[in-house]
Amino acid sequence: MICRSRFVHSFRGVARYLETPKSHREDQVRVAWIEARNVVSDDNLSVASREMTLVAAGSLRVKRPCLHLSVSWAPEDNPSRAQMTEVSDRILASLKLNEHQAMLVAHGDEHYAHLHVMANRVHPITRIPRRQTFFYREIQETLRKTEREMNFRETPGHQYQLPGQSAPDPRESLSKRALKATQSRGEIPFQLLVRDAAEADFDAAQSWKDLHTRLEGHGLKLIPRGTGLVVTDGHEYAKCSSVARDASLRKLEARFNAPWSSAEKCSLDHSIQRLGQVMSKDLTASSKRTLVKEFIRLDAQTGGLKTRLTRAVYDSLRTLANDEQQRRDLGR
């Protein structure tokens, strides 16, 4: 079993989503059955959502009172209604939401059994809200134990594994969007395309600049997102940890022995380093002019080039720049 969760501000919006048939499956039954927990209006999602909204209004500081869970079984599991409700009740209990309002909605428009839970974070009596935090470990522990007890297909989670289970390879975990594209349209997920093209480059790179250069050769770019890194072609994105085993931000920083550095910063650092190297050589008039132009560009771009070069190199370059400027002013 797998479970996804998110916090939402509108119960009505979730209820509308749960009731509305998908555009390409209008001939299939969307809602198979509904069960309520601690809700008076137990047979109507729309009415129940209004009731839950009124309860949530009793805690003004809660901005996203609705917890939306979806639990999916493997196609071969074929759970009964009693088993599906038992799983959802165990999840709610593990999250300390068993006394809160909740609606259980089973859908019948997929080739696998799945159940949605719309729960109210605000307690119906005390009006005290359940904290808004990620419940990954609690949910996965409940699912792992229930799978083994009910003889469902075991799906070890990233946050919790039973004895004898191993954590899944993050590279094998497709996003929901990628999974849908694979199943419905036969598309190859972007993260798999990136993995095929650049996994070896992630493993072989020796520095941030080396990695940026290798990815650029595939038309890809590495950028920060949230607390990690993603690879993009300018249109689609893939988490680095889904591309290569040791490609997380923390592991790359440890391997390169350097904090994160963007492609632009690496290029700038390389250009500044070249200034000092070129100054140590005999220069022709043409190469001096090229060097001066590069110096002026970098000095204006960084705003602190003087601190990045030795004093002797900076002073020499500044003298050349002044001479070049003077020649232009005199028309020479």
Order of alpha helices (4+ residues) and beta strands (2+ residues): beta-alpha-beta-alpha-beta-alpha-beta-beta-alpha-alpha-alpha-alpha-beta-beta-beta-alpha-alpha-alpha-alpha-alpha
